[in-house]
Amino acid sequence: MKVIGSTSSPYARKVRIVMAEKKIEYDFEQDSPWAADTRVPQSNPLGKVPVLILEDGRKLYDSRVIVEFLDSVSPVNRLIPADNREKIEVKRWEALADGILDAGISARREGQRPDGEKSPAAIARQMGKVNTGLAAMANDLGDRGWCCGIDLTLADIAVGCCVGWLEFRFPQLEVVTRHANLGRLAKRLAGRASFAATFPKE
Ligand SMILES: N[C@@H](CCC(=O)N[C@@H](CS)C(=O)NCC(=O)O)C(=O)O
């Protein structure tokens, strides 16, 4: 299998971490969808990463579809519970973490527009979602060691990728200082080989 993604994409990181945790081997093809010569649209009509290319050439996107597929193809280290209620709770955490990222990425891209074209109101609106999302995540985690149940799940991986990307792109938010419990979880996750090998970079 092959993963197309960039080393800065938190969604691609989520997929790569899931592959490592489930001990699935893959080739990584680095491609930034923002580069002028990107080939991503040839694999995903939405022009976004990550994309998973299967052995038979089929292409899967987006990250939520990919990670659910990966968890179903290998029984090693199940990351999404079989019980429907627990599964939906894990997926809710993933939606929250990915939603914070969607808002953070929108705000960042708006901020990169030339002066006079960027909208401070649009940036503030998206950063409001980042802040309320983080507060909800911290509240839901409380003093528990893992987001759901007593072991690592996809929920923790999604939260770890979210916090890691915010620390990378928005250090001024001081996420792990403001939300000590998210910081504890992020630190615990950073000790895993899957997280250490995929730390966000340009
Ligand atoms: N919901 C998608 C989001 C993917 C996404 O937005 N990826 C960004 C990179 S971090 C991207 O490819 N953006 C290019 C674009 O929006 O044109 C997923 O989970 O895979």
The ligand as an SDF file (V2000), in Angstrom:
LIG
                    3D

 20 19  0  0  0  0  0  0  0  0999 V2000
  -11.1840   15.7360    5.7520 N   0  0  0  0  0  0  0  0  0  0  0  0
   -9.9600   15.5050    5.0310 C   0  0  0  0  0  0  0  0  0  0  0  0
   -9.0930   16.7610    5.1460 C   0  0  0  0  0  0  0  0  0  0  0  0
   -7.8440   16.6570    4.2880 C   0  0  0  0  0  0  0  0  0  0  0  0
   -7.1770   18.0120    4.0930 C   0  0  0  0  0  0  0  0  0  0  0  0
   -7.8050   19.0850    4.1830 O   0  0  0  0  0  0  0  0  0  0  0  0
   -5.8730   17.9610    3.8220 N   0  0  0  0  0  0  0  0  0  0  0  0
   -5.1590   19.1720    3.5260 C   0  0  0  0  0  0  0  0  0  0  0  0
   -3.7040   19.0260    3.9530 C   0  0  0  0  0  0  0  0  0  0  0  0
   -3.5210   19.1400    5.6900 S   0  0  0  0  0  0  0  0  0  0  0  0
   -5.1570   19.3800    2.0290 C   0  0  0  0  0  0  0  0  0  0  0  0
   -4.8490   18.4560    1.3150 O   0  0  0  0  0  0  0  0  0  0  0  0
   -5.5130   20.5870    1.5660 N   0  0  0  0  0  0  0  0  0  0  0  0
   -5.4790   20.9260    0.1810 C   0  0  0  0  0  0  0  0  0  0  0  0
   -6.6740   21.7010   -0.2500 C   0  0  0  0  0  0  0  0  0  0  0  0
   -7.5690   21.9830    0.5790 O   0  0  0  0  0  0  0  0  0  0  0  0
   -6.7230   22.0630   -1.4240 O   0  0  0  0  0  0  0  0  0  0  0  0
   -9.2350   14.2920    5.6040 C   0  0  0  0  0  0  0  0  0  0  0  0
   -9.4720   13.9760    6.7700 O   0  0  0  0  0  0  0  0  0  0  0  0
   -8.4960   13.6200    4.8700 O   0  0  0  0  0  0  0  0  0  0  0  0
  1  2  1  0
  2  3  1  0
  2 18  1  0
  3  4  1  0
  4  5  1  0
  5  6  2  0
  5  7  1  0
  7  8  1  0
  8  9  1  0
  8 11  1  0
  9 10  1  0
 11 12  2  0
 11 13  1  0
 13 14  1  0
 14 15  1  0
 15 16  2  0
 15 17  1  0
 18 19  2  0
 18 20  1  0
M  END
$$$$
